[in-house]
Amino acid sequence: MKTQIATVEYPPTSTPSPAFEAALLELNERHAQFVRHYLLCGEGAEAARRAGYSTKSARKEGSRILALPKVRAAIEIARADLAKKAAYDQGAAMAELDQAIAFARETQNATALCRAIELKSKLCGLLIERQDVRQLGGFAININGLGED
């Protein structure tokens, strides 16, 4: 029994760039469909299933295909194209935060100013949130109404 390959265009609402089209032409049809599906779902095994690979081997095949240099290149080209279309990167975020800081100062909103400065610091890598995930043993939690009387 021959497996049916589902075809999909990526991204669905826009025309692919010439660089992306050229990258897809370097792939066989199944790999090109895998790339299109991977860009839509972000999951290697699911993209492999949608591209016509066996459900049993989809995880292995997805991992194998993602390791292929031409496949990785096509995915990176598509992501770069989408990033250009979105036109929102670290510079754009920084510019918006600068505007927010100026507005907070102008309106004398200390809370907004502190928050904008905090976000700008995180964006620059100056402030990193950390969580303590150590587990301490030998303690009990008693909640009223749930414990023994």
C-alpha positions in Angstrom: 0.0 0.0 0.0 1.4 3.4 -1.0 1.5 6.1 1.6 -0.3 9.3 0.6 1.8 12.5 1.1 -0.1 15.5 2.2 0.9 18.7 0.5 1.0 22.0 2.3 2.3 25.5 1.4 4.3 27.4 4.0 3.5 30.0 5.1 -0.1 29.6 4.0 -0.9 33.2 3.5 2.2 34.5 1.8 4.5 33.8 -1.1 7.7 31.9 -0.2 11.0 33.7 -0.8 13.1 32.7 -3.8 15.8 31.6 -1.3 13.3 29.2 0.4 12.0 27.9 -2.9 15.6 27.3 -4.0 16.4 25.4 -0.8 13.3 23.3 -1.2 14.3 22.4 -4.8 17.5 20.9 -3.4 15.4 18.4 -1.4 13.4 15.4 -2.5 9.6 15.8 -2.4 9.2 14.0 0.9 11.9 16.1 2.6 10.4 19.3 1.2 7.0 18.3 2.6 8.6 17.5 5.9 10.1 21.0 6.0 6.8 22.6 5.3 5.0 20.6 7.9 7.8 21.1 10.5 7.5 24.9 10.0 3.8 24.6 10.7 3.9 22.3 13.7 7.4 22.6 15.1 7.5 18.9 15.9 9.8 16.5 14.0 7.7 13.3 14.6 4.4 15.0 13.7 6.0 16.6 10.6 7.3 13.2 9.5 3.8 11.6 9.9 2.2 14.4 7.9 4.9 14.1 5.2 3.9 10.4 4.8 6.4 8.5 7.0 5.1 5.6 9.1 3.6 6.4 12.5 5.9 3.7 14.0 9.1 5.3 12.6 8.0 8.9 12.6 10.1 9.9 15.7 13.2 8.3 14.4 12.7 9.6 10.8 11.9 13.1 12.1 15.1 13.2 14.1 17.1 11.8 11.2 15.7 14.3 8.6 16.2 17.3 11.0 19.9 16.4 11.1 20.3 16.7 7.3 22.2 19.9 6.5 20.0 20.9 3.5 16.8 20.4 5.6 18.3 22.5 8.4 19.2 25.2 5.9 15.7 25.3 4.4 14.2 25.6 7.9 16.6 28.4 8.8 15.9 30.3 5.6 12.1 30.1 6.2 12.6 31.3 9.8 14.7 34.2 8.7 12.1 35.1 6.1 9.4 35.1 8.8 11.5 37.2 11.1 12.0 39.8 8.4 8.3 39.8 7.7 7.5 40.2 11.4 10.2 42.9 11.6 10.3 42.5 15.3 13.7 41.8 16.8 15.8 42.8 19.7 16.3 46.3 18.2 12.6 46.9 17.8 11.9 45.7 21.3 14.6 47.9 22.7 13.2 50.9 20.8 9.7 50.2 22.2 11.1 50.0 25.7 12.9 53.3 25.2 9.6 54.8 24.2 7.9 53.3 27.2 10.6 54.6 29.6 10.2 58.1 28.1 6.4 57.9 28.4 6.6 56.7 32.0 9.0 59.6 32.9 6.8 62.1 31.1 3.7 60.9 33.0 5.6 60.4 36.2 4.5 56.8 36.5 7.1 55.2 38.7 5.6 51.7 38.5 5.7 51.8 34.7 9.2 53.2 34.7 10.5 50.5 37.0 8.8 47.8 34.9 10.2 49.1 31.6 13.7 49.4 33.0 13.4 45.8 34.4 12.3 44.5 30.9 15.1 46.5 29.2 17.6 45.0 31.6 16.3 41.5 30.9 16.4 42.1 27.1 20.1 43.2 27.4 20.9 40.2 29.5 21.7 42.3 32.6 18.9 40.8 34.7 18.4 37.1 34.7 15.5 35.4 36.5 16.5 32.4 38.5 14.5 29.9 40.4 15.6 27.8 43.3 14.6 24.2 42.5 16.5 22.5 45.3 14.4 20.0 47.2 14.7 20.2 51.0 13.9 16.9 52.8 12.6 16.1 56.2 9.7 18.5 56.5 6.0 18.3 56.8 3.3 20.7 55.6 0.1 20.9 57.7 -2.9 22.5 56.2 -5.8 23.3 58.6 -8.7 21.0 58.0 -6.7 18.4 56.2 -4.5 17.0 59.0 -5.3 14.7 61.8 -7.1 16.2 64.8 
